[in-house]
Amino acid sequence: MKVLVTGVTGQLGHDCVNEFRCRGVEVQGVSSKDFSLTDGAAVEKYIKEYAPDVVLHGAAYTAVDKAEDEQETCMAVNAEGTRHIAKACAEIGAKMIYISTDYVFPGDGEEPYEPADSKGPQNVYGKSKLLGEQAVQELLQKYFIVRISWVFGINGKNFIRTMLTLAKTHKELTVVGDQIGSPTYTRDLAVLLADMAATEKYGVYHATNEGFCSWAEFAAEVFRQAGREVTVTPVDSSAYPTKAVRPKNSRMSKAALVEAGFKPLPRWQDAVGRYLIELQSEAANLA
């Protein structure tokens, strides 16, 4: 198997390339330095020349609030860029794994969303990712669409890093408590995606670490496991207004994943503990 991973400089792309390498799989990670997703001809040329069996498309425009002002750019990368990737995959017969988001749903209610539930993105980023999904489904039969949420990994900025930085100067923090979802550790997700790539169990899946929490509960668990004495007070989303609307309900059901025979990711609290160890290792190597 020969794999191409887009977005190698991001948290997920970095871990996916490492996971495939650990398995002895030939893999190449690419970024915007190799080709622009908005340049269809460049995308097609690169993919046809490398001729992968699988393209794991993790690259995306992810500046959610900025996207409200840069709608054209966001759409060009996430919607049209994904279409370019899917078209190239179709032409060479490659499988495609497209990384999507909980933001494709309206984010209301309290029940976990199933993959086929009605869509209704509430911001530009969510709309662009949904259009990407539709392009993949329109152009390909050999595809995996994998929706994730609340991502954290070693290769980039994320919520846990931000909380640990704030803990250096704050003993009390207010954190949003009315948005509920599931954290996703990219190292765990990379294992699942590599497993998936080796199968033909095509379809739409949700893949996050097991269990649900609010951002406030997420923060409190990070501080507890990191041994930081910080008091977290939950507040409503209205206390932190953002340009883009954030979903209150980001719960996603992983039933389809289990039914297909894939192993669910570990519980999110377990993932936090292992990530904190990874951060300690990173700090020691930089010292």
C-alpha positions as CSV (number, residue, x, y, z in Angstrom):
1,M,0.0,0.0,0.0
2,K,1.2,3.5,-0.9
3,V,-0.3,6.4,0.9
4,L,-0.4,10.2,0.4
5,V,-1.3,12.4,3.4
6,T,-2.3,16.0,2.9
7,G,-1.8,18.5,5.7
8,V,1.4,16.9,7.1
9,T,2.3,20.1,9.0
10,G,-0.9,19.8,11.1
11,Q,-1.7,17.8,14.2
12,L,-3.5,14.9,12.4
13,G,-1.3,14.8,9.3
14,H,1.8,14.6,11.3
15,D,0.6,11.6,13.4
16,C,-0.9,9.8,10.4
17,V,2.4,9.9,8.5
18,N,4.2,8.6,11.6
19,E,1.6,5.8,12.1
20,F,1.9,4.6,8.5
21,R,5.7,4.6,8.8
22,C,5.6,2.6,12.0
23,R,3.6,0.0,10.1
24,G,6.1,-0.2,7.3
25,V,3.7,1.5,4.8
26,E,5.1,3.7,2.1
27,V,3.8,7.1,2.9
28,Q,4.4,10.7,1.7
29,G,3.1,13.7,3.6
30,V,2.5,17.0,1.7
31,S,1.6,20.5,2.6
32,S,0.8,23.7,0.8
33,K,4.5,24.0,-0.1
34,D,4.1,21.0,-2.4
35,F,0.9,22.2,-4.2
36,S,-2.0,24.5,-3.6
37,L,-5.4,22.8,-3.0
38,T,-7.0,25.6,-5.0
39,D,-4.9,24.7,-8.1
40,G,-6.7,21.7,-9.7
41,A,-4.1,21.1,-12.3
42,A,-1.3,21.0,-9.7
43,V,-3.3,18.7,-7.4
44,E,-4.0,16.3,-10.4
45,K,-0.3,16.4,-11.5
46,Y,1.1,15.6,-8.1
47,I,-1.3,12.8,-7.3
48,K,-1.0,11.2,-10.7
49,E,2.8,11.3,-10.5
50,Y,3.0,9.8,-7.0
51,A,0.2,7.3,-7.8
52,P,-1.0,6.4,-4.2
53,D,-3.4,3.7,-3.4
54,V,-4.9,5.8,-0.7
55,V,-5.1,9.6,-0.2
56,L,-5.8,10.7,3.3
57,H,-7.0,14.3,3.0
58,G,-6.5,16.1,6.3
59,A,-5.5,19.5,4.9
60,A,-8.1,22.2,5.4
61,Y,-8.8,25.9,6.1
62,T,-9.5,25.7,9.8
63,A,-9.6,29.3,11.0
64,V,-13.3,29.1,12.0
65,D,-13.9,32.7,13.0
66,K,-11.7,34.1,10.2
67,A,-13.7,32.1,7.7
68,E,-16.7,34.3,8.3
69,D,-14.8,37.2,6.7
70,E,-12.8,35.0,4.2
71,Q,-15.7,32.9,2.9
72,E,-14.2,32.7,-0.7
73,T,-10.8,31.5,0.6
74,C,-12.4,29.0,2.9
75,M,-14.7,27.6,0.2
76,A,-11.8,27.4,-2.3
77,V,-9.7,25.3,0.0
78,N,-12.3,23.1,1.8
79,A,-14.9,22.7,-0.9
80,E,-13.2,23.1,-4.3
81,G,-9.8,21.8,-3.0
82,T,-11.5,18.6,-1.7
83,R,-13.2,18.3,-5.1
84,H,-9.8,18.5,-6.8
85,I,-8.4,15.7,-4.6
86,A,-11.5,13.5,-5.1
87,K,-11.4,14.0,-8.9
88,A,-7.7,13.0,-9.0
89,C,-8.4,9.9,-6.8
90,A,-11.3,8.9,-9.1
91,E,-9.0,9.2,-12.2
92,I,-6.3,6.8,-10.7
93,G,-8.7,4.5,-8.8
94,A,-7.3,5.5,-5.3
95,K,-9.3,5.3,-2.1
96,M,-9.9,8.6,-0.4
97,I,-10.2,9.3,3.4
98,Y,-11.7,12.7,3.9
99,I,-11.5,14.3,7.3
100,S,-14.6,16.2,8.1
101,T,-16.2,17.8,11.2
102,D,-19.1,17.8,13.7
103,Y,-19.8,21.4,12.4
104,V,-21.7,19.9,9.4
105,F,-24.6,19.4,11.9
106,P,-26.9,22.2,13.3
107,G,-25.6,21.5,16.8
108,D,-28.9,21.5,18.6
109,G,-30.6,19.0,21.0
110,E,-28.8,16.6,23.2
111,E,-28.8,13.3,21.3
112,P,-25.6,12.1,19.6
113,Y,-25.7,12.7,15.8
114,E,-25.7,9.6,13.6
115,P,-23.7,9.9,10.3
116,A,-26.9,10.1,8.1
117,D,-28.7,12.7,10.3
118,S,-29.9,15.9,8.7
119,K,-27.1,18.4,8.2
120,G,-27.4,22.1,8.9
121,P,-24.0,23.8,9.4
122,Q,-24.3,27.1,11.3
123,N,-21.0,28.7,10.1
124,V,-19.0,29.1,6.9
125,Y,-16.4,26.6,8.0
126,G,-19.1,23.9,8.5
127,K,-20.7,24.7,5.2
128,S,-17.4,24.4,3.4
129,K,-16.6,21.0,4.9
130,L,-20.1,19.7,4.1
131,L,-19.6,20.8,0.4
132,G,-16.3,18.8,0.6
133,E,-18.2,15.8,1.8
134,Q,-20.7,16.1,-1.0
135,A,-17.9,16.4,-3.6
136,V,-16.3,13.2,-2.3
137,Q,-19.6,11.3,-2.4
138,E,-20.4,12.6,-5.9
139,L,-17.1,11.7,-7.5
140,L,-16.1,8.5,-5.7
141,Q,-17.3,5.1,-4.6
142,K,-14.1,4.2,-2.7
143,Y,-14.3,6.7,0.1
144,F,-14.3,7.1,3.9
145,I,-15.7,10.3,5.3
146,V,-14.5,10.6,8.9
147,R,-16.0,13.3,11.1
148,I,-14.0,14.4,14.1
149,S,-14.1,17.1,16.8
150,W,-12.1,19.0,19.4
151,V,-8.7,17.9,18.1
152,F,-5.4,17.8,20.0
153,G,-2.0,16.4,19.0
154,I,1.6,17.1,19.4
155,N,2.2,19.0,16.2
156,G,0.4,22.3,16.7
157,K,-1.7,24.5,18.9
158,N,-4.8,23.1,20.7
159,F,-7.0,23.6,23.7
160,I,-4.9,21.6,26.1
161,R,-1.7,23.6,25.3
162,T,-3.7,26.8,25.7
163,M,-5.0,25.7,29.1
164,L,-1.6,24.7,30.4
165,T,-0.2,28.0,29.3
166,L,-3.0,29.9,31.1
167,A,-2.4,27.8,34.2
168,K,1.1,29.4,34.6
169,T,-0.5,32.8,35.3
170,H,-4.1,32.0,36.5
171,K,-5.5,30.1,39.5
172,E,-9.1,30.6,38.4
173,L,-10.5,30.4,34.9
174,T,-13.9,30.6,33.3
175,V,-14.5,28.1,30.5
176,V,-17.5,27.5,28.3
177,G,-19.7,24.9,29.9
178,D,-22.7,24.7,27.6
179,Q,-21.0,23.2,24.5
180,I,-20.8,19.4,24.8
181,G,-18.7,17.1,22.6
182,S,-15.8,14.7,22.5
183,P,-12.1,15.5,22.4
184,T,-10.1,13.7,19.7
185,Y,-6.4,12.7,20.2
186,T,-4.8,12.6,16.8
187,R,-2.4,9.8,17.8
188,D,-5.4,7.6,18.6
189,L,-7.2,8.7,15.4
190,A,-4.2,8.0,13.3
191,V,-4.3,4.3,14.4
192,L,-7.9,4.0,13.3
193,L,-7.4,5.8,10.0
194,A,-4.4,3.5,9.2
195,D,-6.6,0.5,10.0
196,M,-9.4,1.9,7.9
197,A,-7.1,2.5,4.9
198,A,-6.3,-1.2,4.7
199,T,-10.0,-2.1,4.3
200,E,-12.8,-1.6,1.8
201,K,-15.4,-0.8,4.5
202,Y,-16.3,2.5,2.8
203,G,-18.8,4.9,4.2
204,V,-19.3,7.8,6.6
205,Y,-18.1,7.5,10.1
206,H,-17.7,9.5,13.3
207,A,-14.4,9.0,15.1
208,T,-13.6,10.8,18.4
209,N,-12.3,9.5,21.7
210,E,-15.1,7.9,23.8
211,G,-17.2,9.9,26.2
212,F,-18.7,13.4,26.2
213,C,-17.8,16.5,28.1
214,S,-18.1,20.3,28.1
215,W,-15.0,22.5,27.4
216,A,-15.1,23.3,31.1
217,E,-15.0,19.7,32.1
218,F,-12.2,19.1,29.6
219,A,-10.2,21.9,31.1
220,A,-10.7,20.7,34.7
221,E,-9.6,17.1,33.7
222,V,-6.4,18.5,32.1
223,F,-5.5,20.5,35.2
224,R,-6.3,17.5,37.5
225,Q,-4.1,15.1,35.5
226,A,-1.4,17.7,35.1
227,G,-1.4,18.5,38.8
228,R,-2.2,22.2,38.3
229,E,-4.3,23.8,41.0
230,V,-6.7,25.9,38.8
231,T,-10.4,26.4,39.6
232,V,-12.6,26.1,36.5
233,T,-15.9,27.9,36.5
234,P,-18.3,26.9,33.7
235,V,-20.0,29.8,31.9
236,D,-22.5,30.1,29.0
237,S,-21.2,30.6,25.4
238,S,-22.6,34.1,25.6
239,A,-19.7,35.0,27.9
240,Y,-17.3,34.5,25.0
241,P,-19.0,35.7,21.9
242,T,-17.3,34.6,18.6
243,K,-17.8,35.6,15.0
244,A,-18.7,32.1,14.0
245,V,-21.6,30.3,15.7
246,R,-20.3,27.2,17.7
247,P,-22.6,24.2,18.1
248,K,-23.9,23.5,21.6
249,N,-24.3,19.8,20.8
250,S,-21.2,18.2,19.2
251,R,-22.1,14.7,20.4
252,M,-21.6,12.2,17.6
253,S,-22.5,8.5,17.7
254,K,-19.8,6.0,16.9
255,A,-22.2,3.1,16.4
256,A,-21.5,2.9,12.6
257,L,-17.8,2.5,13.4
258,V,-18.4,-0.4,15.8
259,E,-20.9,-2.0,13.4
260,A,-18.2,-2.0,10.6
261,G,-15.8,-3.8,12.9
262,F,-13.5,-0.9,13.8
263,K,-12.2,-0.5,17.3
264,P,-13.5,2.6,19.0
265,L,-10.9,5.1,20.3
266,P,-10.0,5.0,24.0
267,R,-11.9,7.2,26.5
268,W,-11.0,10.9,26.3
269,Q,-9.7,11.1,29.9
270,D,-7.2,8.3,29.0
271,A,-6.2,10.2,25.9
272,V,-5.5,13.3,27.9
273,G,-3.2,11.4,30.2
274,R,-1.2,9.9,27.4
275,Y,-1.0,13.3,25.6
276,L,0.3,15.0,28.8
277,I,3.1,12.4,28.8
278,E,3.8,13.1,25.1
279,L,4.0,16.8,26.0
280,Q,6.5,16.1,28.8
281,S,8.6,14.1,26.4
282,E,8.6,16.9,23.9
283,A,9.6,19.4,26.6
284,A,12.5,17.1,27.7
285,N,13.7,16.8,24.1
286,L,13.7,20.6,23.7
287,A,15.5,21.2,26.9
